[in-house]
Amino acid sequence: MKELIELIAKSLVDNPDMVVVKEKNDGKTVVYELSVADDDMGKVIGKQGRIAKAMRTVVKAAAAREYKKVIVDII
């Protein structure tokens, strides 16, 4: 899951070296914190949050196979 988030984020931003994904386990819930450079924040979020919502949808669909609840936070 972490690799999927990194792949999506790195393909969107200008500075792929600044993409960092941290994973926090909390029982059946997994929280992924995505941080990017300040200049690339708008590219990851998108207009009205559409790109962020699409990224969360893809990750949740991938997590459904493992019966886990996944939360993606963009910091």
mmCIF file of the N, C-alpha and C atoms, coordinates in Angstrom:
data_MODEL
# 
_entry.id   MODEL 
# 
loop_
_atom_site.group_PDB 
_atom_site.id 
_atom_site.type_symbol 
_atom_site.label_atom_id 
_atom_site.label_alt_id 
_atom_site.label_comp_id 
_atom_site.label_asym_id 
_atom_site.label_entity_id 
_atom_site.label_seq_id 
_atom_site.pdbx_PDB_ins_code 
_atom_site.Cartn_x 
_atom_site.Cartn_y 
_atom_site.Cartn_z 
_atom_site.occupancy 
_atom_site.B_iso_or_equiv 
_atom_site.pdbx_formal_charge 
_atom_site.auth_seq_id 
_atom_site.auth_comp_id 
_atom_site.auth_asym_id 
_atom_site.auth_atom_id 
_atom_site.pdbx_PDB_model_num 
ATOM 1   N N  . MET A 1 1  ? 0.820   -1.181 0.000   1.00 0.00 ? 1  MET A N  1 
ATOM 2   C CA . MET A 1 1  ? 0.000   0.000  0.000   1.00 0.00 ? 1  MET A CA 1 
ATOM 3   C C  . MET A 1 1  ? 0.876   1.263  0.000   1.00 0.00 ? 1  MET A C  1 
ATOM 4   N N  . LYS A 1 2  ? 1.906   1.230  0.816   1.00 0.00 ? 2  LYS A N  1 
ATOM 5   C CA . LYS A 1 2  ? 2.809   2.376  0.921   1.00 0.00 ? 2  LYS A CA 1 
ATOM 6   C C  . LYS A 1 2  ? 3.466   2.664  -0.424  1.00 0.00 ? 2  LYS A C  1 
ATOM 7   N N  . GLU A 1 3  ? 3.859   1.612  -1.130  1.00 0.00 ? 3  GLU A N  1 
ATOM 8   C CA . GLU A 1 3  ? 4.500   1.773  -2.427  1.00 0.00 ? 3  GLU A CA 1 
ATOM 9   C C  . GLU A 1 3  ? 3.533   2.345  -3.452  1.00 0.00 ? 3  GLU A C  1 
ATOM 10  N N  . LEU A 1 4  ? 2.261   1.963  -3.361  1.00 0.00 ? 4  LEU A N  1 
ATOM 11  C CA . LEU A 1 4  ? 1.243   2.480  -4.271  1.00 0.00 ? 4  LEU A CA 1 
ATOM 12  C C  . LEU A 1 4  ? 1.067   3.984  -4.087  1.00 0.00 ? 4  LEU A C  1 
ATOM 13  N N  . ILE A 1 5  ? 0.997   4.426  -2.840  1.00 0.00 ? 5  ILE A N  1 
ATOM 14  C CA . ILE A 1 5  ? 0.844   5.859  -2.554  1.00 0.00 ? 5  ILE A CA 1 
ATOM 15  C C  . ILE A 1 5  ? 2.067   6.630  -3.044  1.00 0.00 ? 5  ILE A C  1 
ATOM 16  N N  . GLU A 1 6  ? 3.255   6.075  -2.800  1.00 0.00 ? 6  GLU A N  1 
ATOM 17  C CA . GLU A 1 6  ? 4.481   6.740  -3.265  1.00 0.00 ? 6  GLU A CA 1 
ATOM 18  C C  . GLU A 1 6  ? 4.510   6.839  -4.779  1.00 0.00 ? 6  GLU A C  1 
ATOM 19  N N  . LEU A 1 7  ? 4.122   5.787  -5.466  1.00 0.00 ? 7  LEU A N  1 
ATOM 20  C CA . LEU A 1 7  ? 4.127   5.773  -6.925  1.00 0.00 ? 7  LEU A CA 1 
ATOM 21  C C  . LEU A 1 7  ? 3.181   6.825  -7.491  1.00 0.00 ? 7  LEU A C  1 
ATOM 22  N N  . ILE A 1 8  ? 1.998   6.909  -6.952  1.00 0.00 ? 8  ILE A N  1 
ATOM 23  C CA . ILE A 1 8  ? 1.019   7.886  -7.426  1.00 0.00 ? 8  ILE A CA 1 
ATOM 24  C C  . ILE A 1 8  ? 1.522   9.300  -7.159  1.00 0.00 ? 8  ILE A C  1 
ATOM 25  N N  . ALA A 1 9  ? 2.003   9.546  -5.946  1.00 0.00 ? 9  ALA A N  1 
ATOM 26  C CA . ALA A 1 9  ? 2.450   10.890 -5.576  1.00 0.00 ? 9  ALA A CA 1 
ATOM 27  C C  . ALA A 1 9  ? 3.670   11.317 -6.385  1.00 0.00 ? 9  ALA A C  1 
ATOM 28  N N  . LYS A 1 10 ? 4.631   10.422 -6.573  1.00 0.00 ? 10 LYS A N  1 
ATOM 29  C CA . LYS A 1 10 ? 5.839   10.776 -7.313  1.00 0.00 ? 10 LYS A CA 1 
ATOM 30  C C  . LYS A 1 10 ? 5.551   11.078 -8.771  1.00 0.00 ? 10 LYS A C  1 
ATOM 31  N N  . SER A 1 11 ? 4.515   10.458 -9.333  1.00 0.00 ? 11 SER A N  1 
ATOM 32  C CA . SER A 1 11 ? 4.169   10.733 -10.723 1.00 0.00 ? 11 SER A CA 1 
ATOM 33  C C  . SER A 1 11 ? 3.463   12.077 -10.883 1.00 0.00 ? 11 SER A C  1 
ATOM 34  N N  . LEU A 1 12 ? 2.955   12.634 -9.794  1.00 0.00 ? 12 LEU A N  1 
ATOM 35  C CA . LEU A 1 12 ? 2.228   13.904 -9.862  1.00 0.00 ? 12 LEU A CA 1 
ATOM 36  C C  . LEU A 1 12 ? 3.100   15.131 -9.618  1.00 0.00 ? 12 LEU A C  1 
ATOM 37  N N  . VAL A 1 13 ? 4.147   15.005 -8.822  1.00 0.00 ? 13 VAL A N  1 
ATOM 38  C CA . VAL A 1 13 ? 4.900   16.164 -8.343  1.00 0.00 ? 13 VAL A CA 1 
ATOM 39  C C  . VAL A 1 13 ? 6.127   16.462 -9.201  1.00 0.00 ? 13 VAL A C  1 
ATOM 40  N N  . ASP A 1 14 ? 6.678   17.665 -9.010  1.00 0.00 ? 14 ASP A N  1 
ATOM 41  C CA . ASP A 1 14 ? 7.905   18.077 -9.690  1.00 0.00 ? 14 ASP A CA 1 
ATOM 42  C C  . ASP A 1 14 ? 9.149   17.613 -8.936  1.00 0.00 ? 14 ASP A C  1 
ATOM 43  N N  . ASN A 1 15 ? 9.038   17.481 -7.617  1.00 0.00 ? 15 ASN A N  1 
ATOM 44  C CA . ASN A 1 15 ? 10.162  17.054 -6.776  1.00 0.00 ? 15 ASN A CA 1 
ATOM 45  C C  . ASN A 1 15 ? 9.868   15.686 -6.168  1.00 0.00 ? 15 ASN A C  1 
ATOM 46  N N  . PRO A 1 16 ? 10.073  14.603 -6.926  1.00 0.00 ? 16 PRO A N  1 
ATOM 47  C CA . PRO A 1 16 ? 9.747   13.273 -6.389  1.00 0.00 ? 16 PRO A CA 1 
ATOM 48  C C  . PRO A 1 16 ? 10.638  12.844 -5.228  1.00 0.00 ? 16 PRO A C  1 
ATOM 49  N N  . ASP A 1 17 ? 11.789  13.495 -5.057  1.00 0.00 ? 17 ASP A N  1 
ATOM 50  C CA . ASP A 1 17 ? 12.667  13.149 -3.940  1.00 0.00 ? 17 ASP A CA 1 
ATOM 51  C C  . ASP A 1 17 ? 12.089  13.600 -2.602  1.00 0.00 ? 17 ASP A C  1 
ATOM 52  N N  . MET A 1 18 ? 11.181  14.546 -2.621  1.00 0.00 ? 18 MET A N  1 
ATOM 53  C CA . MET A 1 18 ? 10.604  15.093 -1.388  1.00 0.00 ? 18 MET A CA 1 
ATOM 54  C C  . MET A 1 18 ? 9.361   14.324 -0.917  1.00 0.00 ? 18 MET A C  1 
ATOM 55  N N  . VAL A 1 19 ? 8.951   13.322 -1.662  1.00 0.00 ? 19 VAL A N  1 
ATOM 56  C CA . VAL A 1 19 ? 7.764   12.543 -1.295  1.00 0.00 ? 19 VAL A CA 1 
ATOM 57  C C  . VAL A 1 19 ? 8.130   11.562 -0.183  1.00 0.00 ? 19 VAL A C  1 
ATOM 58  N N  . VAL A 1 20 ? 7.402   11.655 0.935   1.00 0.00 ? 20 VAL A N  1 
ATOM 59  C CA . VAL A 1 20 ? 7.633   10.767 2.082   1.00 0.00 ? 20 VAL A CA 1 
ATOM 60  C C  . VAL A 1 20 ? 6.281   10.222 2.539   1.00 0.00 ? 20 VAL A C  1 
ATOM 61  N N  . VAL A 1 21 ? 6.218   8.908  2.700   1.00 0.00 ? 21 VAL A N  1 
ATOM 62  C CA . VAL A 1 21 ? 4.997   8.261  3.190   1.00 0.00 ? 21 VAL A CA 1 
ATOM 63  C C  . VAL A 1 21 ? 5.346   7.537  4.483   1.00 0.00 ? 21 VAL A C  1 
ATOM 64  N N  . LYS A 1 22 ? 4.617   7.879  5.548   1.00 0.00 ? 22 LYS A N  1 
ATOM 65  C CA . LYS A 1 22 ? 4.799   7.216  6.840   1.00 0.00 ? 22 LYS A CA 1 
ATOM 66  C C  . LYS A 1 22 ? 3.567   6.371  7.129   1.00 0.00 ? 22 LYS A C  1 
ATOM 67  N N  . GLU A 1 23 ? 3.796   5.212  7.709   1.00 0.00 ? 23 GLU A N  1 
ATOM 68  C CA . GLU A 1 23 ? 2.720   4.266  8.003   1.00 0.00 ? 23 GLU A CA 1 
ATOM 69  C C  . GLU A 1 23 ? 2.556   4.122  9.507   1.00 0.00 ? 23 GLU A C  1 
ATOM 70  N N  . LYS A 1 24 ? 1.312   4.225  9.968   1.00 0.00 ? 24 LYS A N  1 
ATOM 71  C CA . LYS A 1 24 ? 1.002   4.030  11.378  1.00 0.00 ? 24 LYS A CA 1 
ATOM 72  C C  . LYS A 1 24 ? -0.080  2.967  11.485  1.00 0.00 ? 24 LYS A C  1 
ATOM 73  N N  . ASN A 1 25 ? 0.214   1.901  12.210  1.00 0.00 ? 25 ASN A N  1 
ATOM 74  C CA . ASN A 1 25 ? -0.738  0.816  12.418  1.00 0.00 ? 25 ASN A CA 1 
ATOM 75  C C  . ASN A 1 25 ? -1.516  1.046  13.693  1.00 0.00 ? 25 ASN A C  1 
ATOM 76  N N  . ASP A 1 26 ? -2.830  0.860  13.616  1.00 0.00 ? 26 ASP A N  1 
ATOM 77  C CA . ASP A 1 26 ? -3.688  1.015  14.782  1.00 0.00 ? 26 ASP A CA 1 
ATOM 78  C C  . ASP A 1 26 ? -4.749  -0.084 14.746  1.00 0.00 ? 26 ASP A C  1 
ATOM 79  N N  . GLY A 1 27 ? -4.323  -1.307 14.975  1.00 0.00 ? 27 GLY A N  1 
ATOM 80  C CA . GLY A 1 27 ? -5.257  -2.426 14.918  1.00 0.00 ? 27 GLY A CA 1 
ATOM 81  C C  . GLY A 1 27 ? -5.597  -2.757 13.478  1.00 0.00 ? 27 GLY A C  1 
ATOM 82  N N  . LYS A 1 28 ? -6.882  -2.709 13.145  1.00 0.00 ? 28 LYS A N  1 
ATOM 83  C CA . LYS A 1 28 ? -7.308  -2.975 11.772  1.00 0.00 ? 28 LYS A CA 1 
ATOM 84  C C  . LYS A 1 28 ? -7.226  -1.735 10.889  1.00 0.00 ? 28 LYS A C  1 
ATOM 85  N N  . THR A 1 29 ? -6.963  -0.590 11.473  1.00 0.00 ? 29 THR A N  1 
ATOM 86  C CA . THR A 1 29 ? -6.867  0.654  10.721  1.00 0.00 ? 29 THR A CA 1 
ATOM 87  C C  . THR A 1 29 ? -5.404  1.001  10.483  1.00 0.00 ? 29 THR A C  1 
ATOM 88  N N  . VAL A 1 30 ? -5.092  1.363  9.248   1.00 0.00 ? 30 VAL A N  1 
ATOM 89  C CA . VAL A 1 30 ? -3.749  1.783  8.891   1.00 0.00 ? 30 VAL A CA 1 
ATOM 90  C C  . VAL A 1 30 ? -3.839  3.219  8.381   1.00 0.00 ? 30 VAL A C  1 
ATOM 91  N N  . VAL A 1 31 ? -3.015  4.095  8.957   1.00 0.00 ? 31 VAL A N  1 
ATOM 92  C CA . VAL A 1 31 ? -2.991  5.497  8.563   1.00 0.00 ? 31 VAL A CA 1 
ATOM 93  C C  . VAL A 1 31 ? -1.692  5.762  7.818   1.00 0.00 ? 31 VAL A C  1 
ATOM 94  N N  . TYR A 1 32 ? -1.813  6.286  6.607   1.00 0.00 ? 32 TYR A N  1 
ATOM 95  C CA . TYR A 1 32 ? -0.652  6.664  5.819   1.00 0.00 ? 32 TYR A CA 1 
ATOM 96  C C  . TYR A 1 32 ? -0.592  8.183  5.756   1.00 0.00 ? 32 TYR A C  1 
ATOM 97  N N  . GLU A 1 33 ? 0.552   8.737  6.134   1.00 0.00 ? 33 GLU A N  1 
ATOM 98  C CA . GLU A 1 33 ? 0.750   10.180 6.092   1.00 0.00 ? 33 GLU A CA 1 
ATOM 99  C C  . GLU A 1 33 ? 1.656   10.506 4.915   1.00 0.00 ? 33 GLU A C  1 
ATOM 100 N N  . LEU A 1 34 ? 1.120   11.238 3.962   1.00 0.00 ? 34 LEU A N  1 
ATOM 101 C CA . LEU A 1 34 ? 1.858   11.613 2.765   1.00 0.00 ? 34 LEU A CA 1 
ATOM 102 C C  . LEU A 1 34 ? 2.297   13.061 2.903   1.00 0.00 ? 34 LEU A C  1 
ATOM 103 N N  . SER A 1 35 ? 3.597   13.286 2.764   1.00 0.00 ? 35 SER A N  1 
ATOM 104 C CA . SER A 1 35 ? 4.102   14.662 2.788   1.00 0.00 ? 35 SER A CA 1 
ATOM 105 C C  . SER A 1 35 ? 4.918   14.895 1.521   1.00 0.00 ? 35 SER A C  1 
ATOM 106 N N  . VAL A 1 36 ? 4.716   16.077 0.943   1.00 0.00 ? 36 VAL A N  1 
ATOM 107 C CA . VAL A 1 36 ? 5.412   16.479 -0.280  1.00 0.00 ? 36 VAL A CA 1 
ATOM 108 C C  . VAL A 1 36 ? 5.969   17.877 -0.073  1.00 0.00 ? 36 VAL A C  1 
ATOM 109 N N  . ALA A 1 37 ? 6.727   18.356 -1.031  1.00 0.00 ? 37 ALA A N  1 
ATOM 110 C CA . ALA A 1 37 ? 7.251   19.717 -0.961  1.00 0.00 ? 37 ALA A CA 1 
ATOM 111 C C  . ALA A 1 37 ? 6.087   20.712 -0.989  1.00 0.00 ? 37 ALA A C  1 
ATOM 112 N N  . ASP A 1 38 ? 6.307   21.873 -0.393  1.00 0.00 ? 38 ASP A N  1 
ATOM 113 C CA . ASP A 1 38 ? 5.251   22.890 -0.332  1.00 0.00 ? 38 ASP A CA 1 
ATOM 114 C C  . ASP A 1 38 ? 4.780   23.310 -1.719  1.00 0.00 ? 38 ASP A C  1 
ATOM 115 N N  . ASP A 1 39 ? 5.696   23.380 -2.677  1.00 0.00 ? 39 ASP A N  1 
ATOM 116 C CA . ASP A 1 39 ? 5.331   23.785 -4.033  1.00 0.00 ? 39 ASP A CA 1 
ATOM 117 C C  . ASP A 1 39 ? 4.450   22.751 -4.727  1.00 0.00 ? 39 ASP A C  1 
ATOM 118 N N  . ASP A 1 40 ? 4.551   21.493 -4.327  1.00 0.00 ? 40 ASP A N  1 
ATOM 119 C CA . ASP A 1 40 ? 3.809   20.413 -4.978  1.00 0.00 ? 40 ASP A CA 1 
ATOM 120 C C  . ASP A 1 40 ? 2.501   20.069 -4.278  1.00 0.00 ? 40 ASP A C  1 
ATOM 121 N N  . MET A 1 41 ? 2.191   20.733 -3.203  1.00 0.00 ? 41 MET A N  1 
ATOM 122 C CA . MET A 1 41 ? 0.990   20.405 -2.430  1.00 0.00 ? 41 MET A CA 1 
ATOM 123 C C  . MET A 1 41 ? -0.276  20.534 -3.279  1.00 0.00 ? 41 MET A C  1 
ATOM 124 N N  . GLY A 1 42 ? -0.355  21.575 -4.073  1.00 0.00 ? 42 GLY A N  1 
ATOM 125 C CA . GLY A 1 42 ? -1.535  21.785 -4.912  1.00 0.00 ? 42 GLY A CA 1 
ATOM 126 C C  . GLY A 1 42 ? -1.697  20.713 -5.973  1.00 0.00 ? 42 GLY A C  1 
ATOM 127 N N  . LYS A 1 43 ? -0.594  20.185 -6.456  1.00 0.00 ? 43 LYS A N  1 
ATOM 128 C CA . LYS A 1 43 ? -0.649  19.144 -7.483  1.00 0.00 ? 43 LYS A CA 1 
ATOM 129 C C  . LYS A 1 43 ? -1.158  17.828 -6.916  1.00 0.00 ? 43 LYS A C  1 
ATOM 130 N N  . VAL A 1 44 ? -0.858  17.566 -5.659  1.00 0.00 ? 44 VAL A N  1 
ATOM 131 C CA . VAL A 1 44 ? -1.316  16.326 -5.023  1.00 0.00 ? 44 VAL A CA 1 
ATOM 132 C C  . VAL A 1 44 ? -2.780  16.434 -4.618  1.00 0.00 ? 44 VAL A C  1 
ATOM 133 N N  . ILE A 1 45 ? -3.186  17.619 -4.175  1.00 0.00 ? 45 ILE A N  1 
ATOM 134 C CA . ILE A 1 45 ? -4.574  17.806 -3.746  1.00 0.00 ? 45 ILE A CA 1 
ATOM 135 C C  . ILE A 1 45 ? -5.499  17.987 -4.943  1.00 0.00 ? 45 ILE A C  1 
ATOM 136 N N  . GLY A 1 46 ? -5.098  18.799 -5.915  1.00 0.00 ? 46 GLY A N  1 
ATOM 137 C CA . GLY A 1 46 ? -5.908  19.025 -7.101  1.00 0.00 ? 46 GLY A CA 1 
ATOM 138 C C  . GLY A 1 46 ? -7.007  20.038 -6.857  1.00 0.00 ? 46 GLY A C  1 
ATOM 139 N N  . LYS A 1 47 ? -7.686  20.391 -7.930  1.00 0.00 ? 47 LYS A N  1 
ATOM 140 C CA . LYS A 1 47 ? -8.786  21.353 -7.831  1.00 0.00 ? 47 LYS A CA 1 
ATOM 141 C C  . LYS A 1 47 ? -9.936  20.727 -7.052  1.00 0.00 ? 47 LYS A C  1 
ATOM 142 N N  . GLN A 1 48 ? -10.350 21.414 -6.017  1.00 0.00 ? 48 GLN A N  1 
ATOM 143 C CA . GLN A 1 48 ? -11.432 20.995 -5.131  1.00 0.00 ? 48 GLN A CA 1 
ATOM 144 C C  . GLN A 1 48 ? -11.182 19.611 -4.537  1.00 0.00 ? 48 GLN A C  1 
ATOM 145 N N  . GLY A 1 49 ? -9.902  19.219 -4.430  1.00 0.00 ? 49 GLY A N  1 
ATOM 146 C CA . GLY A 1 49 ? -9.542  17.964 -3.791  1.00 0.00 ? 49 GLY A CA 1 
ATOM 147 C C  . GLY A 1 49 ? -9.809  16.722 -4.611  1.00 0.00 ? 49 GLY A C  1 
ATOM 148 N N  . ARG A 1 50 ? -9.975  16.884 -5.918  1.00 0.00 ? 50 ARG A N  1 
ATOM 149 C CA . ARG A 1 50 ? -10.338 15.739 -6.757  1.00 0.00 ? 50 ARG A CA 1 
ATOM 150 C C  . ARG A 1 50 ? -9.230  14.699 -6.858  1.00 0.00 ? 50 ARG A C  1 
ATOM 151 N N  . ILE A 1 51 ? -7.981  15.137 -6.982  1.00 0.00 ? 51 ILE A N  1 
ATOM 152 C CA . ILE A 1 51 ? -6.884  14.182 -7.095  1.00 0.00 ? 51 ILE A CA 1 
ATOM 153 C C  . ILE A 1 51 ? -6.688  13.444 -5.776  1.00 0.00 ? 51 ILE A C  1 
ATOM 154 N N  . ALA A 1 52 ? -6.770  14.162 -4.661  1.00 0.00 ? 52 ALA A N  1 
ATOM 155 C CA . ALA A 1 52 ? -6.633  13.529 -3.351  1.00 0.00 ? 52 ALA A CA 1 
ATOM 156 C C  . ALA A 1 52 ? -7.747  12.508 -3.126  1.00 0.00 ? 52 ALA A C  1 
ATOM 157 N N  . LYS A 1 53 ? -8.957  12.855 -3.522  1.00 0.00 ? 53 LYS A N  1 
ATOM 158 C CA . LYS A 1 53 ? -10.085 11.941 -3.362  1.00 0.00 ? 53 LYS A CA 1 
ATOM 159 C C  . LYS A 1 53 ? -9.897  10.698 -4.225  1.00 0.00 ? 53 LYS A C  1 
ATOM 160 N N  . ALA A 1 54 ? -9.407  10.880 -5.447  1.00 0.00 ? 54 ALA A N  1 
ATOM 161 C CA . ALA A 1 54 ? -9.172  9.746  -6.335  1.00 0.00 ? 54 ALA A CA 1 
ATOM 162 C C  . ALA A 1 54 ? -8.075  8.838  -5.781  1.00 0.00 ? 54 ALA A C  1 
ATOM 163 N N  . MET A 1 55 ? -7.028  9.436  -5.219  1.00 0.00 ? 55 MET A N  1 
ATOM 164 C CA . MET A 1 55 ? -5.947  8.660  -4.629  1.00 0.00 ? 55 MET A CA 1 
ATOM 165 C C  . MET A 1 55 ? -6.472  7.843  -3.452  1.00 0.00 ? 55 MET A C  1 
ATOM 166 N N  . ARG A 1 56 ? -7.285  8.451  -2.619  1.00 0.00 ? 56 ARG A N  1 
ATOM 167 C CA . ARG A 1 56 ? -7.851  7.739  -1.469  1.00 0.00 ? 56 ARG A CA 1 
ATOM 168 C C  . ARG A 1 56 ? -8.758  6.595  -1.930  1.00 0.00 ? 56 ARG A C  1 
ATOM 169 N N  . THR A 1 57 ? -9.507  6.809  -2.995  1.00 0.00 ? 57 THR A N  1 
ATOM 170 C CA . THR A 1 57 ? -10.395 5.774  -3.516  1.00 0.00 ? 57 THR A CA 1 
ATOM 171 C C  . THR A 1 57 ? -9.606  4.573  -4.017  1.00 0.00 ? 57 THR A C  1 
ATOM 172 N N  . VAL A 1 58 ? -8.524  4.820  -4.739  1.00 0.00 ? 58 VAL A N  1 
ATOM 173 C CA . VAL A 1 58 ? -7.691  3.733  -5.254  1.00 0.00 ? 58 VAL A CA 1 
ATOM 174 C C  . VAL A 1 58 ? -7.065  2.948  -4.108  1.00 0.00 ? 58 VAL A C  1 
ATOM 175 N N  . VAL A 1 59 ? -6.573  3.644  -3.100  1.00 0.00 ? 59 VAL A N  1 
ATOM 176 C CA . VAL A 1 59 ? -5.933  2.972  -1.965  1.00 0.00 ? 59 VAL A CA 1 
ATOM 177 C C  . VAL A 1 59 ? -6.954  2.173  -1.169  1.00 0.00 ? 59 VAL A C  1 
ATOM 178 N N  . LYS A 1 60 ? -8.140  2.709  -0.969  1.00 0.00 ? 60 LYS A N  1 
ATOM 179 C CA . LYS A 1 60 ? -9.173  1.971  -0.239  1.00 0.00 ? 60 LYS A CA 1 
ATOM 180 C C  . LYS A 1 60 ? -9.615  0.731  -0.996  1.00 0.00 ? 60 LYS A C  1 
ATOM 181 N N  . ALA A 1 61 ? -9.671  0.820  -2.321  1.00 0.00 ? 61 ALA A N  1 
ATOM 182 C CA . ALA A 1 61 ? -10.041 -0.346 -3.125  1.00 0.00 ? 61 ALA A CA 1 
ATOM 183 C C  . ALA A 1 61 ? -8.970  -1.427 -3.018  1.00 0.00 ? 61 ALA A C  1 
ATOM 184 N N  . ALA A 1 62 ? -7.711  -1.034 -3.011  1.00 0.00 ? 62 ALA A N  1 
ATOM 185 C CA . ALA A 1 62 ? -6.625  -2.000 -2.863  1.00 0.00 ? 62 ALA A CA 1 
ATOM 186 C C  . ALA A 1 62 ? -6.621  -2.612 -1.463  1.00 0.00 ? 62 ALA A C  1 
ATOM 187 N N  . ALA A 1 63 ? -6.998  -1.833 -0.463  1.00 0.00 ? 63 ALA A N  1 
ATOM 188 C CA . ALA A 1 63 ? -7.014  -2.324 0.917   1.00 0.00 ? 63 ALA A CA 1 
ATOM 189 C C  . ALA A 1 63 ? -8.212  -3.229 1.193   1.00 0.00 ? 63 ALA A C  1 
ATOM 190 N N  . ALA A 1 64 ? -9.234  -3.136 0.384   1.00 0.00 ? 64 ALA A N  1 
ATOM 191 C CA . ALA A 1 64 ? -10.422 -3.962 0.598   1.00 0.00 ? 64 ALA A CA 1 
ATOM 192 C C  . ALA A 1 64 ? -10.102 -5.443 0.464   1.00 0.00 ? 64 ALA A C  1 
ATOM 193 N N  . ARG A 1 65 ? -9.108  -5.766 -0.332  1.00 0.00 ? 65 ARG A N  1 
ATOM 194 C CA . ARG A 1 65 ? -8.708  -7.165 -0.487  1.00 0.00 ? 65 ARG A CA 1 
ATOM 195 C C  . ARG A 1 65 ? -8.146  -7.737 0.804   1.00 0.00 ? 65 ARG A C  1 
ATOM 196 N N  . GLU A 1 66 ? -7.527  -6.890 1.597   1.00 0.00 ? 66 GLU A N  1 
ATOM 197 C CA . GLU A 1 66 ? -6.893  -7.331 2.839   1.00 0.00 ? 66 GLU A CA 1 
ATOM 198 C C  . GLU A 1 66 ? -7.795  -7.132 4.058   1.00 0.00 ? 66 GLU A C  1 
ATOM 199 N N  . TYR A 1 67 ? -9.014  -6.674 3.843   1.00 0.00 ? 67 TYR A N  1 
ATOM 200 C CA . TYR A 1 67 ? -9.984  -6.435 4.903   1.00 0.00 ? 67 TYR A CA 1 
ATOM 201 C C  . TYR A 1 67 ? -9.439  -5.463 5.955   1.00 0.00 ? 67 TYR A C  1 
ATOM 202 N N  . LYS A 1 68 ? -8.815  -4.390 5.487   1.00 0.00 ? 68 LYS A N  1 
ATOM 203 C CA . LYS A 1 68 ? -8.292  -3.364 6.373   1.00 0.00 ? 68 LYS A CA 1 
ATOM 204 C C  . LYS A 1 68 ? -8.938  -2.028 6.040   1.00 0.00 ? 68 LYS A C  1 
ATOM 205 N N  . LYS A 1 69 ? -9.002  -1.183 7.045   1.00 0.00 ? 69 LYS A N  1 
ATOM 206 C CA . LYS A 1 69 ? -9.456  0.183  6.833   1.00 0.00 ? 69 LYS A CA 1 
ATOM 207 C C  . LYS A 1 69 ? -8.214  1.049  6.678   1.00 0.00 ? 69 LYS A C  1 
ATOM 208 N N  . VAL A 1 70 ? -8.202  1.845  5.615   1.00 0.00 ? 70 VAL A N  1 
ATOM 209 C CA . VAL A 1 70 ? -7.028  2.650  5.296   1.00 0.00 ? 70 VAL A CA 1 
ATOM 210 C C  . VAL A 1 70 ? -7.428  4.118  5.246   1.00 0.00 ? 70 VAL A C  1 
ATOM 211 N N  . ILE A 1 71 ? -6.597  4.952  5.861   1.00 0.00 ? 71 ILE A N  1 
ATOM 212 C CA . ILE A 1 71 ? -6.784  6.402  5.837   1.00 0.00 ? 71 ILE A CA 1 
ATOM 213 C C  . ILE A 1 71 ? -5.523  7.034  5.271   1.00 0.00 ? 71 ILE A C  1 
ATOM 214 N N  . VAL A 1 72 ? -5.690  7.916  4.287   1.00 0.00 ? 72 VAL A N  1 
ATOM 215 C CA . VAL A 1 72 ? -4.558  8.618  3.689   1.00 0.00 ? 72 VAL A CA 1 
ATOM 216 C C  . VAL A 1 72 ? -4.664  10.079 4.072   1.00 0.00 ? 72 VAL A C  1 
ATOM 217 N N  . ASP A 1 73 ? -3.680  10.564 4.844   1.00 0.00 ? 73 ASP A N  1 
ATOM 218 C CA . ASP A 1 73 ? -3.614  11.968 5.234   1.00 0.00 ? 73 ASP A CA 1 
ATOM 219 C C  . ASP A 1 73 ? -2.535  12.649 4.430   1.00 0.00 ? 73 ASP A C  1 
ATOM 220 N N  . ILE A 1 74 ? -2.870  13.792 3.867   1.00 0.00 ? 74 ILE A N  1 
ATOM 221 C CA . ILE A 1 74 ? -1.882  14.571 3.118   1.00 0.00 ? 74 ILE A CA 1 
ATOM 222 C C  . ILE A 1 74 ? -1.438  15.721 4.017   1.00 0.00 ? 74 ILE A C  1 
ATOM 223 N N  . ILE A 1 75 ? -0.160  15.706 4.349   1.00 0.00 ? 75 ILE A N  1 
ATOM 224 C CA . ILE A 1 75 ? 0.366   16.696 5.301   1.00 0.00 ? 75 ILE A CA 1 
ATOM 225 C C  . ILE A 1 75 ? 1.220   17.684 4.556   1.00 0.00 ? 75 ILE A C  1 
# 
